[in-house]
Amino acid sequence: MAGRPAHEGPGSSSGRGSRRRRRARDAEADRGILSEADWRRPLVRRGMSTVHLVMLVLLVIWGIGPIVLLAKFAVTPTQDILRTPLAVFPNGIAWGNLAEAWNDVRVSHYFLNTVWVAAGSWVSQVVVAATGGYVLSVLRPRYAKALQWAVLATLFVPAVVLLVPLYLTILDPPVGSSMLNTFWAVWLPAGASAFNVVLVQRFFDSLPREVFEAARVDGAGPFRLFWSIVLPMSKPILGVVSVFAVIASWKDFLWPLLVLPNPDLQPLSVRLPSLQGSTDMGVLMAALAISTIIPVLVFLVFQRLFLRGAGLGGAVKG
Protein backbone atom coordinates (compact mmCIF):
# COMPACT_ATOMS: atom_id res chain seq x y z
CA MET A 1 0.00 0.00 0.00
CA ALA A 2 1.31 3.42 -0.98
CA GLY A 3 2.65 5.57 1.85
CA ARG A 4 3.01 2.66 4.28
CA PRO A 5 6.53 1.66 5.31
CA ALA A 6 7.58 -1.81 4.32
CA HIS A 7 8.09 -2.91 7.92
CA GLU A 8 4.43 -2.11 8.78
CA GLY A 9 2.85 -4.30 6.14
CA PRO A 10 0.16 -6.80 7.14
CA GLY A 11 2.55 -9.70 6.62
CA SER A 12 5.56 -8.09 8.31
CA SER A 13 7.31 -9.63 11.30
CA SER A 14 6.30 -6.71 13.56
CA GLY A 15 2.61 -7.24 12.70
CA ARG A 16 2.86 -10.95 13.41
CA GLY A 17 4.73 -10.20 16.66
CA SER A 18 2.04 -7.82 17.88
CA ARG A 19 -0.68 -10.37 17.08
CA ARG A 20 1.24 -13.04 19.01
CA ARG A 21 1.62 -10.70 21.96
CA ARG A 22 -2.12 -9.95 21.90
CA ARG A 23 -2.96 -13.66 21.83
CA ALA A 24 -0.53 -14.27 24.67
CA ARG A 25 -2.17 -11.53 26.75
CA ASP A 26 -5.63 -12.94 26.03
CA ALA A 27 -4.51 -16.43 26.98
CA GLU A 28 -2.95 -15.06 30.18
CA ALA A 29 -6.20 -13.28 31.06
CA ASP A 30 -8.24 -16.48 30.52
CA ARG A 31 -5.80 -18.79 32.29
CA GLY A 32 -7.02 -20.59 35.38
CA ILE A 33 -6.67 -23.89 37.19
CA LEU A 34 -8.42 -25.63 34.32
CA SER A 35 -8.17 -24.83 30.65
CA GLU A 36 -11.14 -24.19 28.41
CA ALA A 37 -10.73 -27.66 26.91
CA ASP A 38 -10.89 -29.21 30.40
CA TRP A 39 -14.13 -27.40 31.12
CA ARG A 40 -15.69 -28.98 28.02
CA ARG A 41 -15.23 -32.44 29.52
CA PRO A 42 -18.46 -33.44 31.34
CA LEU A 43 -16.66 -35.30 34.15
CA VAL A 44 -14.38 -32.36 34.95
CA ARG A 45 -17.24 -29.86 34.75
CA ARG A 46 -19.44 -31.90 37.13
CA GLY A 47 -16.54 -32.44 39.53
CA MET A 48 -15.64 -28.75 39.72
CA SER A 49 -19.30 -27.77 40.09
CA THR A 50 -19.57 -30.15 43.04
CA VAL A 51 -16.42 -28.67 44.62
CA HIS A 52 -17.81 -25.15 44.19
CA LEU A 53 -21.11 -26.16 45.78
CA VAL A 54 -19.40 -27.82 48.76
CA MET A 55 -17.18 -24.77 49.33
CA LEU A 56 -20.20 -22.45 49.14
CA VAL A 57 -22.06 -24.54 51.74
CA LEU A 58 -19.02 -24.57 54.03
CA LEU A 59 -18.63 -20.78 53.74
CA VAL A 60 -22.31 -20.24 54.54
CA ILE A 61 -22.08 -22.53 57.58
CA TRP A 62 -18.87 -20.84 58.72
CA GLY A 63 -20.29 -17.33 58.35
CA ILE A 64 -23.95 -17.71 59.32
CA GLY A 65 -23.77 -20.81 61.52
CA PRO A 66 -22.73 -19.02 64.75
CA ILE A 67 -25.49 -16.43 64.33
CA VAL A 68 -28.13 -19.12 63.72
CA LEU A 69 -26.85 -21.13 66.70
CA LEU A 70 -26.98 -18.04 68.94
CA ALA A 71 -30.56 -17.34 67.80
CA LYS A 72 -31.49 -20.94 68.65
CA PHE A 73 -29.87 -20.76 72.10
CA ALA A 74 -31.77 -17.53 72.79
CA VAL A 75 -35.08 -19.45 72.86
CA THR A 76 -33.79 -22.75 74.26
CA PRO A 77 -34.11 -23.80 77.93
CA THR A 78 -30.85 -23.79 79.85
CA GLN A 79 -30.88 -27.53 80.51
CA ASP A 80 -31.20 -28.26 76.79
CA ILE A 81 -28.27 -25.90 76.03
CA LEU A 82 -26.08 -27.76 78.52
CA ARG A 83 -27.16 -31.34 77.73
CA THR A 84 -28.04 -31.41 74.02
CA PRO A 85 -26.90 -28.12 72.48
CA LEU A 86 -27.33 -29.26 68.85
CA ALA A 87 -30.74 -30.88 69.31
CA VAL A 88 -33.68 -29.01 67.76
CA PHE A 89 -35.75 -27.91 70.77
CA PRO A 90 -36.18 -31.31 72.47
CA ASN A 91 -38.23 -29.76 75.31
CA GLY A 92 -39.93 -26.93 73.46
CA ILE A 93 -39.14 -23.27 72.88
CA ALA A 94 -38.48 -20.93 75.81
CA TRP A 95 -39.79 -17.61 74.52
CA GLY A 96 -39.65 -16.33 78.06
CA ASN A 97 -35.86 -16.01 77.81
CA LEU A 98 -36.25 -12.95 75.57
CA ALA A 99 -38.77 -11.24 77.85
CA GLU A 100 -36.70 -11.98 80.96
CA ALA A 101 -33.52 -10.72 79.34
CA TRP A 102 -35.23 -7.55 78.10
CA ASN A 103 -36.99 -6.68 81.37
CA ASP A 104 -35.37 -8.42 84.35
CA VAL A 105 -31.73 -8.21 83.22
CA ARG A 106 -32.36 -4.63 82.00
CA VAL A 107 -31.04 -5.37 78.52
CA SER A 108 -33.43 -2.71 77.23
CA HIS A 109 -31.61 -0.05 79.29
CA TYR A 110 -28.13 -1.19 78.28
CA PHE A 111 -29.28 -1.60 74.70
CA LEU A 112 -30.35 2.06 74.64
CA ASN A 113 -26.98 3.06 76.15
CA THR A 114 -25.22 1.14 73.36
CA VAL A 115 -27.34 2.86 70.71
CA TRP A 116 -26.40 6.27 72.12
CA VAL A 117 -22.72 5.38 72.29
CA ALA A 118 -22.71 3.97 68.75
CA ALA A 119 -24.72 6.88 67.29
CA GLY A 120 -22.45 9.53 68.80
CA SER A 121 -19.30 7.67 67.75
CA TRP A 122 -20.69 7.30 64.22
CA VAL A 123 -21.41 11.03 63.91
CA SER A 124 -17.99 11.90 65.30
CA GLN A 125 -16.12 9.56 62.95
CA VAL A 126 -18.07 10.51 59.83
CA VAL A 127 -17.65 14.25 60.45
CA VAL A 128 -13.91 14.02 61.13
CA ALA A 129 -13.23 11.56 58.28
CA ALA A 130 -15.24 13.52 55.69
CA THR A 131 -13.85 16.95 56.59
CA GLY A 132 -10.30 15.65 57.05
CA GLY A 133 -10.35 13.83 53.73
CA TYR A 134 -11.84 16.89 52.06
CA VAL A 135 -9.04 19.14 53.34
CA LEU A 136 -6.26 16.74 52.36
CA SER A 137 -7.65 15.73 48.97
CA VAL A 138 -9.74 18.61 47.60
CA LEU A 139 -8.68 21.85 49.30
CA ARG A 140 -5.00 20.83 49.50
CA PRO A 141 -3.47 23.73 51.48
CA ARG A 142 0.26 24.28 51.45
CA TYR A 143 0.73 22.31 54.65
CA ALA A 144 -1.41 19.39 53.36
CA LYS A 145 1.57 17.11 52.75
CA ALA A 146 2.93 17.61 56.28
CA LEU A 147 -0.55 17.12 57.74
CA GLN A 148 -0.98 13.94 55.73
CA TRP A 149 2.29 12.54 57.03
CA ALA A 150 1.26 13.44 60.59
CA VAL A 151 -2.05 11.58 60.15
CA LEU A 152 -0.26 8.55 58.71
CA ALA A 153 2.25 8.59 61.57
CA THR A 154 -0.53 8.05 64.11
CA LEU A 155 -1.36 4.73 62.45
CA PHE A 156 1.96 3.34 63.66
CA VAL A 157 1.24 4.11 67.33
CA PRO A 158 -0.32 1.11 69.16
CA ALA A 159 -3.73 1.93 70.60
CA VAL A 160 -2.82 0.56 74.02
CA VAL A 161 -0.01 3.14 74.31
CA LEU A 162 -2.56 5.95 74.07
CA LEU A 163 -4.85 4.65 76.81
CA VAL A 164 -3.15 6.37 79.75
CA PRO A 165 -2.67 9.87 78.21
CA LEU A 166 -6.14 9.73 76.69
CA TYR A 167 -7.67 8.73 80.02
CA LEU A 168 -5.84 11.56 81.80
CA THR A 169 -7.11 13.99 79.17
CA ILE A 170 -10.70 12.82 79.71
CA LEU A 171 -10.21 13.04 83.48
CA ASP A 172 -8.80 16.59 83.35
CA PRO A 173 -9.49 18.16 79.92
CA PRO A 174 -7.86 21.45 78.90
CA VAL A 175 -11.30 23.09 78.70
CA GLY A 176 -14.20 22.39 81.02
CA SER A 177 -14.63 19.77 83.73
CA SER A 178 -14.04 16.03 83.75
CA MET A 179 -15.89 14.04 81.09
CA LEU A 180 -15.78 10.83 83.12
CA ASN A 181 -19.18 9.08 83.23
CA THR A 182 -20.43 11.04 80.21
CA PHE A 183 -20.94 9.80 76.68
CA TRP A 184 -18.66 12.57 75.43
CA ALA A 185 -15.75 10.58 76.84
CA VAL A 186 -16.52 7.90 74.23
CA TRP A 187 -17.74 10.08 71.37
CA LEU A 188 -14.83 12.53 71.11
CA PRO A 189 -11.93 10.00 71.09
CA ALA A 190 -13.81 7.89 68.55
CA GLY A 191 -13.51 10.69 65.98
CA ALA A 192 -9.70 10.56 66.09
CA SER A 193 -9.47 7.74 63.56
CA ALA A 194 -6.60 8.27 61.14
CA PHE A 195 -7.61 5.15 59.24
CA ASN A 196 -10.99 6.64 58.32
CA VAL A 197 -9.39 9.91 57.24
CA VAL A 198 -6.94 8.10 54.95
CA LEU A 199 -9.75 5.92 53.62
CA VAL A 200 -11.95 8.90 52.71
CA GLN A 201 -8.98 10.83 51.29
CA ARG A 202 -8.14 7.95 48.94
CA PHE A 203 -11.74 7.93 47.74
CA PHE A 204 -11.81 11.70 47.25
CA ASP A 205 -8.62 11.42 45.20
CA SER A 206 -10.53 9.30 42.68
CA LEU A 207 -13.27 11.91 42.16
CA PRO A 208 -13.04 13.94 38.91
CA ARG A 209 -11.28 17.26 39.41
CA GLU A 210 -13.18 18.76 36.47
CA VAL A 211 -16.36 18.78 38.56
CA PHE A 212 -14.62 20.71 41.35
CA GLU A 213 -13.17 23.24 38.92
CA ALA A 214 -16.56 23.76 37.25
CA ALA A 215 -18.18 24.34 40.64
CA ARG A 216 -15.51 26.90 41.56
CA VAL A 217 -16.02 28.69 38.25
CA ASP A 218 -19.75 28.87 39.02
CA GLY A 219 -18.94 30.61 42.30
CA ALA A 220 -19.13 27.73 44.79
CA GLY A 221 -17.10 28.31 47.94
CA PRO A 222 -15.34 25.60 49.97
CA PHE A 223 -18.39 24.84 52.13
CA ARG A 224 -20.80 24.78 49.18
CA LEU A 225 -18.39 22.58 47.22
CA PHE A 226 -18.17 20.17 50.14
CA TRP A 227 -21.90 20.06 50.90
CA SER A 228 -23.39 20.09 47.39
CA ILE A 229 -20.74 18.40 45.25
CA VAL A 230 -18.41 16.19 47.28
CA LEU A 231 -20.81 14.68 49.81
CA PRO A 232 -23.45 13.49 47.27
CA MET A 233 -20.65 11.73 45.34
CA SER A 234 -19.28 10.11 48.49
CA LYS A 235 -22.14 7.85 49.56
CA PRO A 236 -20.19 4.59 48.97
CA ILE A 237 -17.24 5.53 51.15
CA LEU A 238 -19.45 7.10 53.82
CA GLY A 239 -21.35 3.81 53.93
CA VAL A 240 -18.08 1.95 54.49
CA VAL A 241 -17.03 4.33 57.28
CA SER A 242 -20.50 4.03 58.84
CA VAL A 243 -20.32 0.23 58.97
CA PHE A 244 -16.82 0.32 60.46
CA ALA A 245 -17.78 2.99 62.99
CA VAL A 246 -20.98 1.38 64.27
CA ILE A 247 -19.59 -2.15 64.51
CA ALA A 248 -16.35 -0.99 66.19
CA SER A 249 -18.29 1.10 68.71
CA TRP A 250 -20.84 -1.65 69.33
CA LYS A 251 -18.21 -4.23 70.28
CA ASP A 252 -15.75 -1.92 72.07
CA PHE A 253 -15.12 -3.08 75.63
CA LEU A 254 -11.98 -1.61 77.17
CA TRP A 255 -12.47 2.13 76.63
CA PRO A 256 -16.17 2.29 77.74
CA LEU A 257 -15.17 0.22 80.78
CA LEU A 258 -12.57 2.85 81.73
CA VAL A 259 -14.53 6.05 81.13
CA LEU A 260 -18.03 4.82 82.08
CA PRO A 261 -17.62 3.19 85.51
CA ASN A 262 -21.26 3.94 86.36
CA PRO A 263 -23.23 0.74 85.51
CA ASP A 264 -26.29 2.77 84.50
CA LEU A 265 -24.30 4.33 81.64
CA GLN A 266 -22.44 1.25 80.42
CA PRO A 267 -23.23 -0.37 77.04
CA LEU A 268 -24.00 -4.03 76.43
CA SER A 269 -20.41 -4.92 75.62
CA VAL A 270 -19.41 -3.95 79.18
CA ARG A 271 -22.44 -5.07 81.16
CA LEU A 272 -23.07 -8.52 79.69
CA PRO A 273 -19.73 -10.03 80.79
CA SER A 274 -20.31 -8.74 84.33
CA LEU A 275 -23.80 -10.35 84.39
CA GLN A 276 -22.55 -13.73 83.20
CA GLY A 277 -22.00 -15.22 86.66
CA SER A 278 -25.42 -14.25 88.04
CA THR A 279 -27.66 -14.84 85.01
CA ASP A 280 -29.30 -18.00 83.72
CA MET A 281 -27.57 -19.43 80.63
CA GLY A 282 -30.68 -19.26 78.42
CA VAL A 283 -31.40 -15.68 79.47
CA LEU A 284 -27.77 -14.71 78.85
CA MET A 285 -27.93 -16.21 75.35
CA ALA A 286 -31.10 -14.22 74.71
CA ALA A 287 -29.33 -11.04 75.83
CA LEU A 288 -26.40 -11.80 73.53
CA ALA A 289 -28.77 -12.43 70.64
CA ILE A 290 -30.49 -9.08 71.23
CA SER A 291 -27.11 -7.34 71.27
CA THR A 292 -26.29 -8.63 67.77
CA ILE A 293 -29.40 -7.21 66.11
CA ILE A 294 -28.08 -3.71 65.37
CA PRO A 295 -24.72 -4.72 63.81
CA VAL A 296 -26.47 -7.19 61.50
CA LEU A 297 -29.09 -4.61 60.50
CA VAL A 298 -26.43 -1.95 59.90
CA PHE A 299 -24.51 -4.24 57.56
CA LEU A 300 -27.69 -5.23 55.68
CA VAL A 301 -28.73 -1.58 55.27
CA PHE A 302 -25.30 -0.44 54.10
CA GLN A 303 -24.42 -3.63 52.24
CA ARG A 304 -24.64 -2.19 48.74
CA LEU A 305 -22.76 0.97 49.66
CA PHE A 306 -20.15 -1.11 51.48
CA LEU A 307 -19.54 -3.37 48.50
CA ARG A 308 -19.45 -0.41 46.11
CA GLY A 309 -17.03 1.56 48.24
CA ALA A 310 -14.73 -1.32 49.22
CA GLY A 311 -12.64 -0.79 46.10
CA LEU A 312 -12.20 2.94 46.82
CA GLY A 313 -12.92 3.75 43.23
CA GLY A 314 -15.61 3.99 40.61
CA ALA A 315 -17.25 6.99 42.15
CA VAL A 316 -18.38 8.38 38.80
CA LYS A 317 -19.38 6.43 35.77
CA GLY A 318 -18.55 7.58 32.32
C-alpha positions as semicolon CSV with decimal commas, in nm:
position;residue;x (nm);y (nm);z (nm)
1;M;0,000;0,000;0,000
2;A;0,131;0,342;-0,098
3;G;0,265;0,557;0,185
4;R;0,301;0,266;0,428
5;P;0,653;0,166;0,531
6;A;0,758;-0,181;0,432
7;H;0,809;-0,291;0,792
8;E;0,443;-0,211;0,878
9;G;0,285;-0,430;0,614
10;P;0,016;-0,680;0,714
11;G;0,255;-0,970;0,662
12;S;0,556;-0,809;0,831
13;S;0,731;-0,963;1,130
14;S;0,630;-0,671;1,356
15;G;0,261;-0,724;1,270
16;R;0,286;-1,095;1,341
17;G;0,473;-1,020;1,666
18;S;0,204;-0,782;1,788
19;R;-0,068;-1,037;1,708
20;R;0,124;-1,304;1,901
21;R;0,162;-1,070;2,196
22;R;-0,212;-0,995;2,190
23;R;-0,296;-1,366;2,183
24;A;-0,053;-1,427;2,467
25;R;-0,217;-1,153;2,675
26;D;-0,563;-1,294;2,603
27;A;-0,451;-1,643;2,698
28;E;-0,295;-1,506;3,018
29;A;-0,620;-1,328;3,106
30;D;-0,824;-1,648;3,052
31;R;-0,580;-1,879;3,229
32;G;-0,702;-2,059;3,538
33;I;-0,667;-2,389;3,719
34;L;-0,842;-2,563;3,432
35;S;-0,817;-2,483;3,065
36;E;-1,114;-2,419;2,841
37;A;-1,073;-2,766;2,691
38;D;-1,089;-2,921;3,040
39;W;-1,413;-2,740;3,112
40;R;-1,569;-2,898;2,802
41;R;-1,523;-3,244;2,952
42;P;-1,846;-3,344;3,134
43;L;-1,666;-3,530;3,415
44;V;-1,438;-3,236;3,495
45;R;-1,724;-2,986;3,475
46;R;-1,944;-3,190;3,713
47;G;-1,654;-3,244;3,953
48;M;-1,564;-2,875;3,972
49;S;-1,930;-2,777;4,009
50;T;-1,957;-3,015;4,304
51;V;-1,642;-2,867;4,462
52;H;-1,781;-2,515;4,419
53;L;-2,111;-2,616;4,578
54;V;-1,940;-2,782;4,876
55;M;-1,718;-2,477;4,933
56;L;-2,020;-2,245;4,914
57;V;-2,206;-2,454;5,174
58;L;-1,902;-2,457;5,403
59;L;-1,863;-2,078;5,374
60;V;-2,231;-2,024;5,454
61;I;-2,208;-2,253;5,758
62;W;-1,887;-2,084;5,872
63;G;-2,029;-1,733;5,835
64;I;-2,395;-1,771;5,932
65;G;-2,377;-2,081;6,152
66;P;-2,273;-1,902;6,475
67;I;-2,549;-1,643;6,433
68;V;-2,813;-1,912;6,372
69;L;-2,685;-2,113;6,670
70;L;-2,698;-1,804;6,894
71;A;-3,056;-1,734;6,780
72;K;-3,149;-2,094;6,865
73;F;-2,987;-2,076;7,210
74;A;-3,177;-1,753;7,279
75;V;-3,508;-1,945;7,286
76;T;-3,379;-2,275;7,426
77;P;-3,411;-2,380;7,793
78;T;-3,085;-2,379;7,985
79;Q;-3,088;-2,753;8,051
80;D;-3,120;-2,826;7,679
81;I;-2,827;-2,590;7,603
82;L;-2,608;-2,776;7,852
83;R;-2,716;-3,134;7,773
84;T;-2,804;-3,141;7,402
85;P;-2,690;-2,812;7,248
86;L;-2,733;-2,926;6,885
87;A;-3,074;-3,088;6,931
88;V;-3,368;-2,901;6,776
89;F;-3,575;-2,791;7,077
90;P;-3,618;-3,131;7,247
91;N;-3,823;-2,976;7,531
92;G;-3,993;-2,693;7,346
93;I;-3,914;-2,327;7,288
94;A;-3,848;-2,093;7,581
95;W;-3,979;-1,761;7,452
96;G;-3,965;-1,633;7,806
97;N;-3,586;-1,601;7,781
98;L;-3,625;-1,295;7,557
99;A;-3,877;-1,124;7,785
100;E;-3,670;-1,198;8,096
101;A;-3,352;-1,072;7,934
102;W;-3,523;-0,755;7,810
103;N;-3,699;-0,668;8,137
104;D;-3,537;-0,842;8,435
105;V;-3,173;-0,821;8,322
106;R;-3,236;-0,463;8,200
107;V;-3,104;-0,537;7,852
108;S;-3,343;-0,271;7,723
109;H;-3,161;-0,005;7,929
110;Y;-2,813;-0,119;7,828
111;F;-2,928;-0,160;7,470
112;L;-3,035;0,206;7,464
113;N;-2,698;0,306;7,615
114;T;-2,522;0,114;7,336
115;V;-2,734;0,286;7,071
116;W;-2,640;0,627;7,212
117;V;-2,272;0,538;7,229
118;A;-2,271;0,397;6,875
119;A;-2,472;0,688;6,729
120;G;-2,245;0,953;6,880
121;S;-1,930;0,767;6,775
122;W;-2,069;0,730;6,422
123;V;-2,141;1,103;6,391
124;S;-1,799;1,190;6,530
125;Q;-1,612;0,956;6,295
126;V;-1,807;1,051;5,983
127;V;-1,765;1,425;6,045
128;V;-1,391;1,402;6,113
129;A;-1,323;1,156;5,828
130;A;-1,524;1,352;5,569
131;T;-1,385;1,695;5,659
132;G;-1,030;1,565;5,705
133;G;-1,035;1,383;5,373
134;Y;-1,184;1,689;5,206
135;V;-0,904;1,914;5,334
136;L;-0,626;1,674;5,236
137;S;-0,765;1,573;4,897
138;V;-0,974;1,861;4,760
139;L;-0,868;2,185;4,930
140;R;-0,500;2,083;4,950
141;P;-0,347;2,373;5,148
142;R;0,026;2,428;5,145
143;Y;0,073;2,231;5,465
144;A;-0,141;1,939;5,336
145;K;0,157;1,711;5,275
146;A;0,293;1,761;5,628
147;L;-0,055;1,712;5,774
148;Q;-0,098;1,394;5,573
149;W;0,229;1,254;5,703
150;A;0,126;1,344;6,059
151;V;-0,205;1,158;6,015
152;L;-0,026;0,855;5,871
153;A;0,225;0,859;6,157
154;T;-0,053;0,805;6,411
155;L;-0,136;0,473;6,245
156;F;0,196;0,334;6,366
157;V;0,124;0,411;6,733
158;P;-0,032;0,111;6,916
159;A;-0,373;0,193;7,060
160;V;-0,282;0,056;7,402
161;V;-0,001;0,314;7,431
162;L;-0,256;0,595;7,407
163;L;-0,485;0,465;7,681
164;V;-0,315;0,637;7,975
165;P;-0,267;0,987;7,821
166;L;-0,614;0,973;7,669
167;Y;-0,767;0,873;8,002
168;L;-0,584;1,156;8,180
169;T;-0,711;1,399;7,917
170;I;-1,070;1,282;7,971
171;L;-1,021;1,304;8,348
172;D;-0,880;1,659;8,335
173;P;-0,949;1,816;7,992
174;P;-0,786;2,145;7,890
175;V;-1,130;2,309;7,870
176;G;-1,420;2,239;8,102
177;S;-1,463;1,977;8,373
178;S;-1,404;1,603;8,375
179;M;-1,589;1,404;8,109
180;L;-1,578;1,083;8,312
181;N;-1,918;0,908;8,323
182;T;-2,043;1,104;8,021
183;F;-2,094;0,980;7,668
184;W;-1,866;1,257;7,543
185;A;-1,575;1,058;7,684
186;V;-1,652;0,790;7,423
187;W;-1,774;1,008;7,137
188;L;-1,483;1,253;7,111
189;P;-1,193;1,000;7,109
190;A;-1,381;0,789;6,855
191;G;-1,351;1,069;6,598
192;A;-0,970;1,056;6,609
193;S;-0,947;0,774;6,356
194;A;-0,660;0,827;6,114
195;F;-0,761;0,515;5,924
196;N;-1,099;0,664;5,832
197;V;-0,939;0,991;5,724
198;V;-0,694;0,810;5,495
199;L;-0,975;0,592;5,362
200;V;-1,195;0,890;5,271
201;Q;-0,898;1,083;5,129
202;R;-0,814;0,795;4,894
203;F;-1,174;0,793;4,774
204;F;-1,181;1,170;4,725
205;D;-0,862;1,142;4,520
206;S;-1,053;0,930;4,268
207;L;-1,327;1,191;4,216
208;P;-1,304;1,394;3,891
209;R;-1,128;1,726;3,941
210;E;-1,318;1,876;3,647
211;V;-1,636;1,878;3,856
212;F;-1,462;2,071;4,135
213;E;-1,317;2,324;3,892
214;A;-1,656;2,376;3,725
215;A;-1,818;2,434;4,064
216;R;-1,551;2,690;4,156
217;V;-1,602;2,869;3,825
218;D;-1,975;2,887;3,902
219;G;-1,894;3,061;4,230
220;A;-1,913;2,773;4,479
221;G;-1,710;2,831;4,794
222;P;-1,534;2,560;4,997
223;F;-1,839;2,484;5,213
224;R;-2,080;2,478;4,918
225;L;-1,839;2,258;4,722
226;F;-1,817;2,017;5,014
227;W;-2,190;2,006;5,090
228;S;-2,339;2,009;4,739
229;I;-2,074;1,840;4,525
230;V;-1,841;1,619;4,728
231;L;-2,081;1,468;4,981
232;P;-2,345;1,349;4,727
233;M;-2,065;1,173;4,534
234;S;-1,928;1,011;4,849
235;K;-2,214;0,785;4,956
236;P;-2,019;0,459;4,897
237;I;-1,724;0,553;5,115
238;L;-1,945;0,710;5,382
239;G;-2,135;0,381;5,393
240;V;-1,808;0,195;5,449
241;V;-1,703;0,433;5,728
242;S;-2,050;0,403;5,884
243;V;-2,032;0,023;5,897
244;F;-1,682;0,032;6,046
245;A;-1,778;0,299;6,299
246;V;-2,098;0,138;6,427
247;I;-1,959;-0,215;6,451
248;A;-1,635;-0,099;6,619
249;S;-1,829;0,110;6,871
250;W;-2,084;-0,165;6,933
251;K;-1,821;-0,423;7,028
252;D;-1,575;-0,192;7,207
253;F;-1,512;-0,308;7,563
254;L;-1,198;-0,161;7,717
255;W;-1,247;0,213;7,663
256;P;-1,617;0,229;7,774
257;L;-1,517;0,022;8,078
258;L;-1,257;0,285;8,173
259;V;-1,453;0,605;8,113
260;L;-1,803;0,482;8,208
261;P;-1,762;0,319;8,551
262;N;-2,126;0,394;8,636
263;P;-2,323;0,074;8,551
264;D;-2,629;0,277;8,450
265;L;-2,430;0,433;8,164
266;Q;-2,244;0,125;8,042
267;P;-2,323;-0,037;7,704
268;L;-2,400;-0,403;7,643
269;S;-2,041;-0,492;7,562
270;V;-1,941;-0,395;7,918
271;R;-2,244;-0,507;8,116
272;L;-2,307;-0,852;7,969
273;P;-1,973;-1,003;8,079
274;S;-2,031;-0,874;8,433
275;L;-2,380;-1,035;8,439
276;Q;-2,255;-1,373;8,320
277;G;-2,200;-1,522;8,666
278;S;-2,542;-1,425;8,804
279;T;-2,766;-1,484;8,501
280;D;-2,930;-1,800;8,372
281;M;-2,757;-1,943;8,063
282;G;-3,068;-1,926;7,842
283;V;-3,140;-1,568;7,947
284;L;-2,777;-1,471;7,885
285;M;-2,793;-1,621;7,535
286;A;-3,110;-1,422;7,471
287;A;-2,933;-1,104;7,583
288;L;-2,640;-1,180;7,353
289;A;-2,877;-1,243;7,064
290;I;-3,049;-0,908;7,123
291;S;-2,711;-0,734;7,127
292;T;-2,629;-0,863;6,777
293;I;-2,940;-0,721;6,611
294;I;-2,808;-0,371;6,537
295;P;-2,472;-0,472;6,381
296;V;-2,647;-0,719;6,150
297;L;-2,909;-0,461;6,050
298;V;-2,643;-0,195;5,990
299;F;-2,451;-0,424;5,756
300;L;-2,769;-0,523;5,568
301;V;-2,873;-0,158;5,527
302;F;-2,530;-0,044;5,410
303;Q;-2,442;-0,363;5,224
304;R;-2,464;-0,219;4,874
305;L;-2,276;0,097;4,966
306;F;-2,015;-0,111;5,148
307;L;-1,954;-0,337;4,850
308;R;-1,945;-0,041;4,611
309;G;-1,703;0,156;4,824
310;A;-1,473;-0,132;4,922
311;G;-1,264;-0,079;4,610
312;L;-1,220;0,294;4,682
313;G;-1,292;0,375;4,323
314;G;-1,561;0,399;4,061
315;A;-1,725;0,699;4,215
316;V;-1,838;0,838;3,880
317;K;-1,938;0,643;3,577
318;G;-1,855;0,758;3,232
